[in-house]
Amino acid sequence: MTRRTQQDQVWLLLPVLAALALRLYRLDTQSLWYDEAVTADLAQRTAADLIHWTAGDIQPPLYYLLMAGWAWLAGLSEWSLRAPSAWFGVLAAPLLAAVAMRLTGRRAAGLLAAWLAALHPLLVYYGQEARMYTLLLALGISAVYCALRMTEERGR
């Protein structure tokens, strides 16, 4: 690993740590609101019940299946129910940096994208909510990154 690559990784770590701090700060201060309480209720159900429930709703089951497993491990407190959203919200920063660097070929663009993802008020807000929004964001950015990689591979 070159010295330049090591420096880039250190600089990318800063927005990731900022994203983590902002999403974990006062994560359990407010009590659950209605939609988060639905998440808590569904996290206590079996996989078959979750799939049956989501079949009649607009939500796909992946998030609720993840939450059921997580709740089994970590419990059903406000903090533990919101922690996965915080994690996926933090993950958005390096993922977006990777997409920006791949699109532009510039490290500065990746760093700027990571800072924007780390500090954007709506991303911080949804990173503190026990809902599937940050999971969808992380999956969406990952899909874009994979599509860019596939496009580059086909171009060779």
C-alpha positions in Angstrom: 0.0 0.0 0.0 1.4 3.4 -1.0 1.8 6.3 1.3 -0.8 8.2 -0.7 -3.4 5.4 -0.4 -2.8 5.3 3.4 -3.3 9.0 3.6 -6.5 8.7 1.6 -7.8 6.1 3.9 -7.1 8.2 7.0 -8.9 11.2 5.4 -11.9 9.0 4.5 -12.0 7.8 8.1 -12.8 11.3 9.3 -16.3 11.7 7.7 -17.1 8.1 8.6 -16.3 8.8 12.3 -18.3 12.0 12.0 -21.2 10.1 10.5 -21.0 7.6 13.4 -20.9 10.2 16.1 -23.9 12.2 14.6 -26.0 9.1 14.2 -25.3 7.6 17.7 -25.6 11.0 19.5 -28.8 10.9 21.6 -30.0 7.8 19.6 -32.4 6.7 22.4 -33.5 10.2 23.6 -37.0 10.1 22.1 -39.4 7.3 22.6 -40.5 5.3 19.6 -43.1 6.8 17.3 -45.9 4.8 15.6 -43.9 3.5 12.6 -41.0 2.6 14.8 -43.3 0.8 17.1 -44.5 -1.2 14.1 -40.9 -2.2 13.5 -40.6 -3.3 17.1 -43.7 -5.3 16.9 -42.6 -7.0 13.6 -39.1 -7.7 15.0 -40.7 -10.0 17.6 -42.5 -12.2 15.0 -41.3 -15.3 13.3 -39.9 -15.2 9.7 -43.1 -16.8 8.3 -45.3 -14.2 10.1 -43.0 -11.4 8.8 -43.2 -12.6 5.2 -47.0 -13.0 5.5 -47.4 -9.5 7.0 -45.2 -7.8 4.4 -47.1 -9.6 1.6 -50.1 -7.5 2.5 -48.1 -4.3 2.9 -46.0 -2.2 0.6 -42.8 -3.0 2.5 -40.5 -5.9 1.4 -39.5 -8.3 4.2 -35.7 -7.9 4.2 -35.5 -5.1 6.7 -37.9 -6.7 9.1 -36.1 -10.1 8.8 -32.8 -8.3 9.7 -34.5 -6.5 12.6 -35.9 -9.7 13.9 -32.5 -11.3 14.0 -31.0 -8.1 15.5 -33.7 -7.8 18.1 -33.1 -11.4 19.1 -29.4 -10.5 19.7 -29.7 -6.9 21.0 -33.2 -6.5 22.4 -36.0 -4.1 21.8 -34.8 -0.8 23.4 -35.0 2.4 21.5 -31.2 2.4 21.1 -31.0 -1.2 19.8 -33.9 -0.8 17.4 -32.3 2.3 15.9 -28.7 1.0 15.8 -29.1 -0.8 12.5 -30.3 2.3 10.8 -27.4 4.2 12.3 -25.0 1.6 10.9 -26.4 1.7 7.4 -26.4 5.5 7.5 -22.7 5.4 8.4 -22.1 2.9 5.7 -23.6 5.3 3.1 -20.6 7.7 3.5 -17.8 5.4 2.3 -20.1 3.8 -0.3 -21.0 7.2 -1.7 -17.3 8.1 -1.7 -16.5 5.0 -3.7 -19.2 5.9 -6.3 -18.0 9.5 -6.6 -14.4 8.4 -7.0 -15.4 5.9 -9.6 -17.5 8.4 -11.5 -15.0 11.2 -11.5 -11.6 9.6 -10.9 -10.9 12.2 -8.3 -10.2 11.5 -4.6 -11.4 14.9 -3.6 -14.9 14.1 -5.1 -15.0 11.0 -3.0 -14.1 12.8 0.1 -16.6 15.6 -0.5 -19.3 12.9 -1.2 -18.4 11.2 2.1 -18.7 14.4 4.0 -22.0 15.3 2.4 -23.4 11.9 3.4 -22.0 12.2 6.9 -23.4 15.6 7.6 -26.6 15.9 5.6 -29.4 16.6 8.1 -31.9 14.3 6.5 -29.5 11.4 6.4 -28.6 12.0 10.0 -32.3 12.1 10.9 -33.2 8.9 9.1 -30.0 7.3 10.5 -31.7 7.7 13.9 -35.0 6.1 13.0 -36.0 2.5 13.3 -37.1 2.2 9.7 -35.7 0.8 6.5 -34.7 4.1 4.8 -30.9 3.9 5.4 -30.8 0.2 4.4 -32.5 1.2 1.1 -30.0 4.0 0.7 -27.0 1.7 1.3 -28.4 -0.9 -1.0 -29.1 1.7 -3.7 -25.6 3.2 -3.5 -24.2 -0.4 -3.6 -26.2 -1.1 -6.7 -24.9 2.0 -8.5 -21.3 1.1 -7.6 -21.8 -2.5 -8.9 -23.4 -1.1 -12.1 -20.4 1.2 -12.6 -18.0 -1.7 -12.1 -19.9 -3.9 -14.6 -19.9 -1.1 -17.1 -16.2 -0.6 -16.8 -15.5 -4.3 -17.1 -17.6 -4.5 -20.3 -15.8 -1.5 -21.7 -12.5 -3.3 -21.5 
